[in-house]
Amino acid sequence: MLAALIAVLLLPVQGQAVGPDDSDSQKTDYAEMGRRAGHGLAVGFDAVIVRPLTVCATIIGAVLFVPVFVISAAGGAEARDEAFELFIEYPAKAVYERPLGEF
């Protein structure tokens, strides 16, 4: 795991050095490599840490929704819909619909 992290961090450094006679397009390519490496770290962090925590939040929200549903039933359909969105829909969308690495 540590070796993979070091490889991702060193990714923008690998390759040819940019000299004074190189064109601007080559410098832009190296900047793009740096952005992709940062996105790779965000995807890894999301997949390893954020997604499992969000799955736990979805499960906890489903458990908490049951008593909240009973309490909000007195408030009518609008209150039940709001409770459903807050406790189940939003966490589930964060797990299953949100692209990896986009917070």
N, CA, C and O atoms as a MOPAC input file, in Angstrom:
PM7 MOZYME 1SCF
protein

 N      0.83000 1    -1.18300 1     0.00000 1
 C      0.00000 1     0.00000 1     0.00000 1
 C      0.87500 1     1.24700 1     0.00000 1
 O      0.60700 1     2.20600 1    -0.72400 1
 N      1.93500 1     1.22500 1     0.82700 1
 C      2.83800 1     2.36200 1     0.89700 1
 C      3.56200 1     2.55900 1    -0.42400 1
 O      3.77700 1     3.69100 1    -0.85700 1
 N      3.93900 1     1.45200 1    -1.06600 1
 C      4.62300 1     1.55900 1    -2.35200 1
 C      3.70700 1     2.17600 1    -3.40800 1
 O      4.16100 1     2.96900 1    -4.23300 1
 N      2.42000 1     1.81800 1    -3.38800 1
 C      1.46600 1     2.39500 1    -4.34900 1
 C      1.28400 1     3.88500 1    -4.09300 1
 O      1.19200 1     4.66700 1    -5.03900 1
 N      1.23100 1     4.28500 1    -2.83400 1
 C      1.08900 1     5.69700 1    -2.50200 1
 C      2.30400 1     6.49000 1    -2.96900 1
 O      2.15500 1     7.58500 1    -3.51200 1
 N      3.50000 1     5.95500 1    -2.76500 1
 C      4.71900 1     6.63100 1    -3.21500 1
 C      4.74300 1     6.73100 1    -4.73700 1
 O      5.14900 1     7.75600 1    -5.28500 1
 N      4.31100 1     5.67400 1    -5.42300 1
 C      4.29100 1     5.69200 1    -6.88700 1
 C      3.33200 1     6.75700 1    -7.40700 1
 O      3.63700 1     7.44000 1    -8.38500 1
 N      2.17900 1     6.90400 1    -6.76400 1
 C      1.20700 1     7.91900 1    -7.19100 1
 C      1.75000 1     9.31600 1    -6.92800 1
 O      1.55900 1    10.22200 1    -7.73900 1
 N      2.42200 1     9.49200 1    -5.80400 1
 C      2.97200 1    10.80700 1    -5.48500 1
 C      4.11600 1    11.19600 1    -6.41000 1
 O      4.30700 1    12.37800 1    -6.69400 1
 N      4.87900 1    10.21500 1    -6.88200 1
 C      6.01200 1    10.50600 1    -7.75500 1
 C      5.62900 1    10.53900 1    -9.22900 1
 O      6.47000 1    10.86800 1   -10.06600 1
 N      4.40000 1    10.21300 1    -9.57100 1
 C      3.96700 1    10.17700 1   -10.96200 1
 C      4.23700 1    11.47000 1   -11.72200 1
 O      4.74100 1    11.39700 1   -12.84300 1
 N      3.93300 1    12.65600 1   -11.17700 1
 C      4.19300 1    13.87500 1   -11.93500 1
 C      5.67700 1    14.15500 1   -12.13500 1
 O      6.03800 1    14.92900 1   -13.02100 1
 N      6.54600 1    13.54000 1   -11.32900 1
 C      7.97000 1    13.82100 1   -11.40100 1
 C      8.63900 1    13.00000 1   -12.49300 1
 O      9.66900 1    13.41700 1   -13.02300 1
 N      8.08400 1    11.84700 1   -12.84200 1
 C      8.69300 1    10.98000 1   -13.83400 1
 C      8.59900 1    11.59400 1   -15.22100 1
 O      7.70300 1    12.39300 1   -15.49500 1
 N      9.52000 1    11.22000 1   -16.09200 1
 C      9.49200 1    11.71200 1   -17.46500 1
 C     10.68000 1    12.61400 1   -17.73600 1
 O     11.61100 1    12.68300 1   -16.93400 1
 N     10.65100 1    13.30500 1   -18.86700 1
 C     11.73500 1    14.17900 1   -19.25900 1
 C     11.61100 1    15.51500 1   -18.54000 1
 O     10.51700 1    15.98900 1   -18.23400 1
 N     12.76500 1    16.09600 1   -18.28700 1
 C     12.76800 1    17.42400 1   -17.67300 1
 C     12.39400 1    18.46100 1   -18.72800 1
 O     12.73100 1    18.30500 1   -19.90100 1
 N     11.71200 1    19.49800 1   -18.32200 1
 C     11.31500 1    20.56500 1   -19.23100 1
 C     12.43800 1    21.58100 1   -19.27300 1
 O     12.79100 1    22.17500 1   -18.25400 1
 N     12.99600 1    21.77700 1   -20.45300 1
 C     14.09700 1    22.72700 1   -20.61100 1
 C     13.60400 1    24.06500 1   -21.09500 1
 O     12.41500 1    24.22500 1   -21.37200 1
 N     14.50200 1    25.03800 1   -21.20400 1
 C     14.09200 1    26.36900 1   -21.62600 1
 C     13.59900 1    26.42600 1   -23.06500 1
 O     12.83400 1    27.32700 1   -23.41000 1
 N     14.02000 1    25.47300 1   -23.92700 1
 C     13.60000 1    25.52000 1   -25.31500 1
 C     12.36800 1    24.65700 1   -25.58600 1
 O     11.95400 1    24.52700 1   -26.73800 1
 N     11.77300 1    24.06400 1   -24.54200 1
 C     10.56400 1    23.25900 1   -24.73000 1
 C      9.36500 1    24.17400 1   -24.94500 1
 O      9.34300 1    25.32400 1   -24.50600 1
 N      8.37400 1    23.62800 1   -25.63200 1
 C      7.18300 1    24.43500 1   -25.91800 1
 C      6.24200 1    24.46900 1   -24.71600 1
 O      6.38300 1    23.68400 1   -23.77900 1
 N      5.28500 1    25.38700 1   -24.75800 1
 C      4.31100 1    25.51700 1   -23.67700 1
 C      3.39600 1    24.29600 1   -23.58700 1
 O      2.89200 1    23.97800 1   -22.51000 1
 N      3.17800 1    23.60900 1   -24.71600 1
 C      2.28200 1    22.45700 1   -24.69300 1
 C      2.85000 1    21.33400 1   -23.84100 1
 O      2.09100 1    20.61900 1   -23.18500 1
 N      4.17100 1    21.16100 1   -23.83400 1
 C      4.77500 1    20.13900 1   -22.98800 1
 C      4.63000 1    20.50000 1   -21.51800 1
 O      4.41200 1    19.61800 1   -20.68700 1
 N      4.74500 1    21.76800 1   -21.18400 1
 C      4.57300 1    22.19100 1   -19.79800 1
 C      3.13100 1    21.94800 1   -19.35500 1
 O      2.89400 1    21.57900 1   -18.20500 1
 N      2.19300 1    22.14500 1   -20.22900 1
 C      0.79200 1    21.90200 1   -19.91100 1
 C      0.56100 1    20.41300 1   -19.68700 1
 O     -0.23300 1    20.03700 1   -18.82500 1
 N      1.23400 1    19.57000 1   -20.44300 1
 C      1.08300 1    18.13000 1   -20.26300 1
 C      1.54000 1    17.70300 1   -18.87100 1
 O      0.90700 1    16.85300 1   -18.24500 1
 N      2.63200 1    18.28300 1   -18.38600 1
 C      3.10600 1    17.93900 1   -17.04400 1
 C      2.13400 1    18.44500 1   -15.98200 1
 O      1.94400 1    17.78500 1   -14.96000 1
 N      1.53200 1    19.57700 1   -16.20000 1
 C      0.53200 1    20.08600 1   -15.26700 1
 C     -0.68100 1    19.15900 1   -15.25300 1
 O     -1.25800 1    18.91200 1   -14.19400 1
 N     -1.06700 1    18.64900 1   -16.41000 1
 C     -2.18700 1    17.71800 1   -16.48400 1
 C     -1.86500 1    16.41900 1   -15.75400 1
 O     -2.74200 1    15.84400 1   -15.10900 1
 N     -0.63900 1    15.95600 1   -15.84400 1
 C     -0.24100 1    14.75600 1   -15.10800 1
 C     -0.39000 1    14.96800 1   -13.60200 1
 O     -0.81400 1    14.06400 1   -12.88200 1
 N     -0.04400 1    16.14900 1   -13.13500 1
 C     -0.18900 1    16.46100 1   -11.72200 1
 C     -1.64300 1    16.46800 1   -11.29000 1
 O     -1.97500 1    15.99000 1   -10.20500 1
 N     -2.51500 1    17.00900 1   -12.13800 1
 C     -3.94500 1    17.02500 1   -11.81800 1
 C     -4.51200 1    15.61000 1   -11.77900 1
 O     -5.32400 1    15.28400 1   -10.91300 1
 N     -4.07900 1    14.76800 1   -12.72400 1
 C     -4.56700 1    13.38700 1   -12.73400 1
 C     -4.10000 1    12.62300 1   -11.50900 1
 O     -4.84600 1    11.80500 1   -10.97000 1
 N     -2.87400 1    12.87800 1   -11.05800 1
 C     -2.37400 1    12.20800 1    -9.85900 1
 C     -3.18100 1    12.63200 1    -8.64300 1
 O     -3.49600 1    11.80100 1    -7.79000 1
 N     -3.52000 1    13.91600 1    -8.55100 1
 C     -4.35300 1    14.38800 1    -7.44800 1
 C     -5.73500 1    13.77900 1    -7.48800 1
 O     -6.30300 1    13.44900 1    -6.44600 1
 N     -6.28800 1    13.62600 1    -8.69500 1
 C     -7.60900 1    13.00200 1    -8.82900 1
 C     -7.53700 1    11.52900 1    -8.42600 1
 O     -8.47600 1    10.99600 1    -7.83500 1
 N     -6.42500 1    10.87800 1    -8.74600 1
 C     -6.24900 1     9.47900 1    -8.35700 1
 C     -6.24100 1     9.31300 1    -6.84500 1
 O     -6.79900 1     8.35200 1    -6.31700 1
 N     -5.61200 1    10.24600 1    -6.15700 1
 C     -5.61900 1    10.20000 1    -4.69500 1
 C     -7.02700 1    10.41400 1    -4.15400 1
 O     -7.42800 1     9.76400 1    -3.18900 1
 N     -7.77600 1    11.32100 1    -4.77000 1
 C     -9.15000 1    11.56600 1    -4.33000 1
 C    -10.02000 1    10.33300 1    -4.55500 1
 O    -10.85400 1    10.00300 1    -3.71100 1
 N     -9.83500 1     9.65500 1    -5.67200 1
 C    -10.60700 1     8.44500 1    -5.95500 1
 C    -10.25700 1     7.35100 1    -4.94700 1
 O    -11.14400 1     6.66700 1    -4.43600 1
 N     -8.97000 1     7.18800 1    -4.66200 1
 C     -8.54700 1     6.18600 1    -3.69000 1
 C     -9.08500 1     6.47100 1    -2.30100 1
 O     -9.56800 1     5.56400 1    -1.62200 1
 N     -9.00500 1     7.72200 1    -1.87200 1
 C     -9.52300 1     8.12000 1    -0.56600 1
 C    -11.02000 1     7.88900 1    -0.49000 1
 O    -11.53800 1     7.43800 1     0.53200 1
 N    -11.71200 1     8.20200 1    -1.57500 1
 C    -13.15900 1     8.01100 1    -1.62000 1
 C    -13.50200 1     6.52400 1    -1.53700 1
 O    -14.39100 1     6.13900 1    -0.77700 1
 N    -12.81600 1     5.69200 1    -2.30200 1
 C    -13.13100 1     4.26500 1    -2.35200 1
 C    -12.78400 1     3.54100 1    -1.05700 1
 O    -13.49700 1     2.62400 1    -0.64900 1
 N    -11.70100 1     3.94400 1    -0.41100 1
 C    -11.22600 1     3.21100 1     0.76700 1
 C    -11.83300 1     3.74000 1     2.06700 1
 O    -12.10100 1     2.95700 1     2.97900 1
 N    -12.05400 1     5.04400 1     2.17100 1
 C    -12.48900 1     5.61500 1     3.44200 1
 C    -13.90900 1     6.17600 1     3.37400 1
 O    -14.75200 1     5.81800 1     4.19600 1
 N    -14.18000 1     7.04100 1     2.41300 1
 C    -15.45400 1     7.76500 1     2.39900 1
 C    -16.62900 1     6.84700 1     2.06400 1
 O    -17.65600 1     6.91300 1     2.73900 1
 N    -16.51100 1     5.99400 1     1.04800 1
 C    -17.63600 1     5.13200 1     0.66000 1
 C    -18.04900 1     4.17900 1     1.78000 1
 O    -19.24300 1     4.07400 1     2.06200 1
 N    -17.11100 1     3.47800 1     2.43300 1
 C    -17.55200 1     2.60800 1     3.53600 1
 C    -18.24500 1     3.38100 1     4.66000 1
 O    -19.21700 1     2.89400 1     5.23800 1
 N    -17.75100 1     4.58000 1     4.97200 1
 C    -18.41300 1     5.38200 1     5.99500 1
 C    -19.80300 1     5.82200 1     5.54500 1
 O    -20.72600 1     5.90100 1     6.35600 1
 N    -19.95200 1     6.10700 1     4.26100 1
 C    -21.25000 1     6.51800 1     3.74300 1
 C    -22.23200 1     5.34200 1     3.72200 1
 O    -23.43000 1     5.53300 1     3.93100 1
 N    -21.73200 1     4.13400 1     3.47000 1
 C    -22.59500 1     2.95000 1     3.55800 1
 C    -23.08400 1     2.77900 1     4.99300 1
 O    -24.25400 1     2.47100 1     5.22000 1
 N    -22.18700 1     2.97800 1     5.96200 1
 C    -22.59300 1     2.91200 1     7.37500 1
 C    -23.63700 1     3.98700 1     7.68900 1
 O    -24.59800 1     3.72700 1     8.41200 1
 N    -23.45000 1     5.18300 1     7.15200 1
 C    -24.42200 1     6.25000 1     7.38100 1
 C    -25.78200 1     5.89400 1     6.77700 1
 O    -26.81800 1     6.24000 1     7.34500 1
 N    -25.78700 1     5.21700 1     5.64700 1
 C    -27.04000 1     4.79800 1     5.02100 1
 C    -27.75600 1     3.76500 1     5.89000 1
 O    -28.97300 1     3.82600 1     6.06600 1
 N    -26.99700 1     2.82700 1     6.42400 1
 C    -27.59200 1     1.80000 1     7.29100 1
 C    -28.12800 1     2.42900 1     8.57300 1
 O    -29.24400 1     2.12300 1     8.99400 1
 N    -27.34200 1     3.30200 1     9.19200 1
 C    -27.78300 1     3.98200 1    10.41000 1
 C    -29.01000 1     4.84500 1    10.12100 1
 O    -29.93900 1     4.89500 1    10.92700 1
 N    -29.01400 1     5.51500 1     8.98600 1
 C    -30.16700 1     6.32700 1     8.60600 1
 C    -31.41900 1     5.48600 1     8.42800 1
 O    -32.51100 1     5.91100 1     8.80700 1
 N    -31.27300 1     4.29700 1     7.85400 1
 C    -32.43000 1     3.41800 1     7.68300 1
 C    -32.97200 1     2.95800 1     9.03600 1
 O    -34.18500 1     2.85700 1     9.22200 1
 N    -32.06800 1     2.68100 1     9.97900 1
 C    -32.50100 1     2.27200 1    11.31900 1
 C    -33.19900 1     3.43000 1    12.02700 1
 O    -34.24000 1     3.23700 1    12.65400 1
 N    -32.63500 1     4.62000 1    11.92900 1
 C    -33.23200 1     5.78300 1    12.57900 1
 C    -34.52400 1     6.24100 1    11.90000 1
 O    -35.35900 1     6.90000 1    12.51900 1
 N    -34.67700 1     5.89000 1    10.64100 1
 C    -35.86500 1     6.31000 1     9.90900 1
 C    -37.13600 1     5.68800 1    10.47300 1
 O    -38.19500 1     6.31500 1    10.44400 1
 N    -37.04500 1     4.46600 1    10.98500 1
 C    -38.23900 1     3.77100 1    11.47800 1
 C    -38.92600 1     4.56000 1    12.59400 1
 O    -40.12000 1     4.83600 1    12.47000 1
 N    -38.23700 1     4.93900 1    13.68100 1
 C    -38.95300 1     5.72800 1    14.69700 1
 C    -39.32600 1     7.13300 1    14.21400 1
 O    -40.36100 1     7.67200 1    14.60600 1
 N    -38.49700 1     7.71400 1    13.37700 1
 C    -38.81300 1     9.04900 1    12.85600 1
 C    -40.04500 1     8.98200 1    11.96300 1
 O    -40.85500 1     9.90900 1    11.96200 1
 N    -40.19600 1     7.91200 1    11.21300 1
 C    -41.36800 1     7.74500 1    10.35900 1
 C    -42.64600 1     7.69500 1    11.19700 1
 O    -43.65900 1     8.29800 1    10.84400 1
 N    -42.57900 1     6.96600 1    12.31500 1
 C    -43.74700 1     6.86400 1    13.19000 1
 C    -44.10100 1     8.24200 1    13.76300 1
 O    -45.27200 1     8.61800 1    13.81700 1
 N    -43.08000 1     8.98500 1    14.18800 1
 C    -43.31400 1    10.31200 1    14.75800 1
 C    -43.80100 1    11.28700 1    13.69000 1
 O    -44.70700 1    12.08400 1    13.93400 1
 N    -43.19300 1    11.21900 1    12.50300 1
 C    -43.55000 1    12.17100 1    11.45500 1
 C    -44.87100 1    11.82800 1    10.77000 1
 O    -45.38600 1    12.63700 1     9.99900 1
 N    -45.42600 1    10.65900 1    11.03200 1
 C    -46.70200 1    10.28600 1    10.42800 1
 C    -47.80700 1    11.24900 1    10.84100 1
 O    -48.75600 1    11.48100 1    10.09200 1
 N    -47.67300 1    11.80300 1    12.03500 1
 C    -48.67400 1    12.76500 1    12.49100 1
 C    -48.60400 1    14.06400 1    11.68900 1
 O    -49.58900 1    14.79600 1    11.59400 1
 N    -47.43400 1    14.34400 1    11.11300 1
 C    -47.25700 1    15.57800 1    10.35300 1
 C    -47.74500 1    15.50200 1     8.92500 1
 O    -47.76100 1    16.51500 1     8.22700 1
 N    -48.13900 1    14.34000 1     8.48000 1
 C    -48.65100 1    14.20000 1     7.12400 1
 C    -47.61500 1    13.66800 1     6.14900 1
 O    -46.49800 1    13.31600 1     6.52800 1
 N    -48.01300 1    13.61800 1     4.88500 1
 C    -47.16900 1    13.03500 1     3.84000 1
 C    -45.90900 1    13.85700 1     3.60300 1
 O    -44.85100 1    13.29500 1     3.32200 1
 N    -46.00800 1    15.16900 1     3.71300 1
 C    -44.83500 1    16.01900 1     3.47200 1
 C    -43.74700 1    15.76300 1     4.51400 1
 O    -42.56500 1    15.72000 1     4.17300 1
 N    -44.12600 1    15.59500 1     5.76200 1
 C    -43.15800 1    15.32400 1     6.81700 1
 C    -42.50400 1    13.95800 1     6.62300 1
 O    -41.30300 1    13.80400 1     6.84800 1
 N    -43.29200 1    12.96600 1     6.20600 1
 C    -42.74100 1    11.63300 1     5.94500 1
 C    -41.76700 1    11.67800 1     4.77400 1
 O    -40.71500 1    11.04000 1     4.82200 1
 N    -42.10200 1    12.42000 1     3.72700 1
 C    -41.21400 1    12.52900 1     2.57300 1
 C    -39.89700 1    13.20700 1     2.94100 1
 O    -38.83400 1    12.78700 1     2.48400 1
 N    -39.96100 1    14.24200 1     3.75800 1
 C    -38.74400 1    14.92400 1     4.19100 1
 C    -37.87100 1    14.00400 1     5.03100 1
 O    -36.64900 1    14.00400 1     4.88500 1
 N    -38.48600 1    13.22600 1     5.90400 1
 C    -37.73100 1    12.27800 1     6.72800 1
 C    -37.06900 1    11.21900 1     5.84800 1
 O    -35.91300 1    10.85800 1     6.06500 1
 N    -37.81100 1    10.72200 1     4.85000 1
 C    -37.24300 1     9.73200 1     3.93300 1
 C    -36.04200 1    10.29800 1     3.19000 1
 O    -35.01100 1     9.63400 1     3.08000 1
 N    -36.16700 1    11.51800 1     2.67900 1
 C    -35.05600 1    12.14900 1     1.95600 1
 C    -33.83900 1    12.31500 1     2.85000 1
 O    -32.71800 1    12.02000 1     2.43500 1
 N    -34.04600 1    12.78100 1     4.06100 1
 C    -32.94000 1    13.06400 1     4.96200 1
 C    -32.23000 1    11.80400 1     5.43600 1
 O    -31.00000 1    11.76400 1     5.44700 1
 N    -32.97500 1    10.77500 1     5.82600 1
 C    -32.37900 1     9.59500 1     6.44100 1
 C    -32.00800 1     8.49600 1     5.45900 1
 O    -31.11200 1     7.70300 1     5.75200 1
 N    -32.65600 1     8.41800 1     4.31500 1
 C    -32.39400 1     7.30200 1     3.39800 1
 C    -31.93000 1     7.76900 1     2.02200 1
 O    -30.91300 1     7.28700 1     1.52200 1
 N    -32.64900 1     8.69200 1     1.40400 1
 C    -32.36500 1     9.04300 1     0.01000 1
 C    -31.00800 1     9.72000 1    -0.16900 1
 O    -30.23500 1     9.30900 1    -1.03500 1
 N    -30.69400 1    10.75100 1     0.63100 1
 C    -29.43100 1    11.47100 1     0.46700 1
 C    -28.20700 1    10.58800 1     0.71400 1
 O    -27.28400 1    10.60300 1    -0.10000 1
 N    -28.16400 1     9.81500 1     1.81200 1
 C    -26.99400 1     8.94200 1     1.99200 1
 C    -26.88200 1     7.87600 1     0.90100 1
 O    -25.77700 1     7.55200 1     0.46600 1
 N    -28.01800 1     7.32600 1     0.45500 1
 C    -27.96900 1     6.30200 1    -0.58800 1
 C    -27.46500 1     6.87900 1    -1.90500 1
 O    -26.70100 1     6.22200 1    -2.61200 1
 N    -27.88000 1     8.09400 1    -2.24500 1
 C    -27.37400 1     8.73300 1    -3.46400 1
 C    -25.87900 1     8.98600 1    -3.37000 1
 O    -25.16300 1     8.86200 1    -4.36400 1
 N    -25.40200 1     9.34100 1    -2.17700 1
 C    -23.96700 1     9.58000 1    -1.99600 1
 C    -23.15900 1     8.30400 1    -2.20300 1
 O    -22.00600 1     8.35900 1    -2.62900 1
 N    -23.75600 1     7.16800 1    -1.90600 1
 C    -23.05000 1     5.89500 1    -2.08200 1
 C    -23.14400 1     5.40100 1    -3.52000 1
 O    -22.13200 1     5.02200 1    -4.11000 1
 N    -24.34100 1     5.40000 1    -4.08900 1
 C    -24.56000 1     4.68700 1    -5.34100 1
 C    -24.59300 1     5.55900 1    -6.59000 1
 O    -24.41800 1     5.03700 1    -7.69100 1
 N    -24.80800 1     6.85200 1    -6.46800 1
 C    -24.90800 1     7.70000 1    -7.66000 1
 C    -23.74900 1     8.66100 1    -7.83300 1
 O    -23.45300 1     9.06800 1    -8.95600 1
 N    -23.08700 1     9.03300 1    -6.74800 1
 C    -22.00000 1    10.01300 1    -6.82600 1
 C    -20.75600 1     9.34600 1    -7.43000 1
 O    -20.36300 1     8.26900 1    -6.98200 1
 N    -20.13400 1     9.96600 1    -8.43600 1
 C    -18.91400 1     9.39900 1    -9.02700 1
 C    -17.77200 1     9.37700 1    -8.01300 1
 O    -17.67800 1    10.24400 1    -7.14500 1
 N    -16.91800 1     8.38400 1    -8.13800 1
 C    -15.77100 1     8.28100 1    -7.23500 1
 C    -14.87600 1     9.51100 1    -7.35200 1
 O    -14.59200 1     9.98000 1    -8.45400 1
 N    -14.44400 1    10.01700 1    -6.23300 1
 C    -13.52100 1    11.15100 1    -6.20100 1
 C    -14.18000 1    12.49700 1    -6.27000 1
 O    -13.48700 1    13.51000 1    -6.17400 1
 N    -15.48100 1    12.56500 1    -6.43000 1
 C    -16.18900 1    13.85800 1    -6.46800 1
 C    -16.95800 1    14.03200 1    -5.16900 1
 O    -17.89100 1    13.28600 1    -4.87100 1
 N    -16.55100 1    15.01600 1    -4.41700 1
 C    -17.18000 1    15.24400 1    -3.11200 1
 C    -18.14500 1    16.34500 1    -3.25900 1
 O    -18.80300 1    16.72200 1    -2.28900 1

